[in-house]
Amino acid sequence: MLSRGKLAMALFIVSEANFFALLIIAYAYYHALDSSGANGAGALDVVTTLRYSLCLFASSATLWVAERNLRRQEYRGLIYWLLATIALGAIFLYGQGREYARLFSSGITISRNLFGTTFFTLTGFHGLHVFLGLSALATLFWYAVRGRLRQHQTEAVEAVGLYWHFVDAVWVVIFGVVYLGSLL
């Protein structure tokens, strides 16, 4: 049976999954409408974004290891792997910021056209979710460093873990639809 904290997180994730599904559908719909090739999708840097995406994907593995360390009462490992997760997530956000700066300098903005509007809305909201996840992970890290996160408090780590893995899974879909889709 799910604890109240994990159940609450699961329900939150369901609502967020619906939200992201609508954003992804809107992006795909408007992208399909514009067959001119001038929408801006061709300006996306798929290879560089893939490199930063791999950091985000790896962060799910490092968080899983952190959770395992907590269950084993290996608190030094917990701290190390939480820090690794935070670093990988921060690298991903840095990469997203670089992509935005490059697109802005190319004249692609949220108000330029439907591509810009849907692209920046979809990826921006995902970036916001990554930032919120990093904030939650930083809070767990802070408690762990101070010795206030122990084995009987795995529920908090597991709830944040559910959220973080969800954010990763959403990016898999976004990367596939937006970045790989731009190659078609």
N, C-alpha and C positions, 0 to 999 in steps of 0.2 A: 504494500500500500504506500502511496506517495505521502510524504509529509506535507503539512500545510504550506511550507515555504516553497517546496518543489512543485506542488500543485498550483500555487499562485503563479509561479514563474512559467509553468507549462501553459496556463490559460493566457498569460500575457503574450507568450510566444505565438499562440494560435492567433490572437488578434493582430500581432505584428506580421505574421505570415500572410494574413489576408490583405493587410495594407501593402506589403511589398508585392504580392501577386497583382494587385490592381495597378501599381506603378509599373511593373514589368509589362503587363498587358498594354497599358497606355503607350509605353515606349515602343513596343513591337508594332502596335497598330499604326502609330504616327510614322514610324520608320518605314513601314510598308507602303504608306500613302505617298511618300516622297521618293519617286524613282529617278529623280533628276541627277542624283549623285552629288548635288551641291549642298547636301544637308549638313555635312561636317563629320559624318561617321568615318569617312576615309582619312581624316586627320588623326584618328586615335592611334596611339603607339602601343600596339598589341604586345610586342615582345617585352618592352620595358614594364608594362603593366603586369604581364605574366610573372616577371621576376619579383615584383613587389607582392603580387598575389600569392606566390609560393611562400613568402614570409607569413602571410596571414594563415594560409593552410597549415603551415608547420606549427603555428601557435596553438592550434587545437591539440596537436600531439604533445606539446610541452605542457599544456594545461592538464591533459590526461595524466601525464607523469607526475605533475604536482599533486593532483588529487590522490594518486596512488601512494605518494610519499606521505601525505597526511594520514591516510588510512593505516599505514605501517608505522606511524608515529616517528617518521624520519623528518624532523622539522627543518633541518638544514637543507635537505633536498627540496622540501616544500618551498622554502624561501628562494632557492636558486631557480627552480623551474617556474615559479610565479614571475620572477624577474625576467627570465628568458621569454615568457609569454608576453609580458608587457613590452619588452624591447621589440619583439617581432611585430606586434600590433602597431607599435609606434612607427616602425619602419614602413609598414603598409600605409599608414596615414600620411607620412612624409611623401611617399610615392604618389599618393592621390593629390596632394598639394602641388607637387611638381607637374603632374599631368594637367591640373587646372591652370597653372601659370602658363604652361606651354600653349594650351588651347586659347586662353585669353589673349596671349600675344599674337595668336593667329587670327584673332577677330571672332572666335567662337565663344559666345556668351550665352547666358540663360535667356536673354531677350532677343537673340538673333533670329531664331526660327524654331520650329517645333522640335527639331533634333536637340538644339541647345536647351530648350525648356525641359524636355523629358529626360535628357541625359543628366543635366546638372541636378534636377530634382531627384531622380532615382539614385544616382551615385552620391549625391550630397546627403540624402537621408540615410543611406547606408553608412557613409562616413560618420555621421552623427551617432549612429548606433555603435560603431566601432569606438568612438570617443567615450560614449557612456560605458561601454564594456571595459575599456581601459581604466576608467575612473573606478569602477567596481573592483577590478583586479588590483589597482593601486591601494584601495582600501583594505582588501584582504592581505596584500603584501605588508602594509603598515601594521596590521594586527599580528601577522605572523612574525615579523621582525621583533616586535615587543613581547613575543611569547604569549599572546592572548588568543591565538588560534590553535586549538588543540583537537585531538581526534573526535571528541564528542561534539565538535562544532562543524562536522563535515557537511551539514545541510547547507550552510551558507556558501561553501565552496562549490558544492554540487549545483546549487541554484544558479550561481554565477556561471558555472561551467555549461549548464544547459543554454543559457543566454549566449555565451561566447561561441559555442558550437553552432547555434542557430545563425548567428551573424556570419560565421564562416560559410555555412551551407547556402545562405542567401547570396553571398558573393560568388559562389560557384555558378549559380544560375545567372546572376547579373553578368559575370565575365563571359559566360557562354553566349548569352543573348546579345549583349552590347558589343563586346570586343571581338569575339569570334564571329559573330553575325556581321560585323563590319567588313569582314574579309570576303563575304559572299557577293 
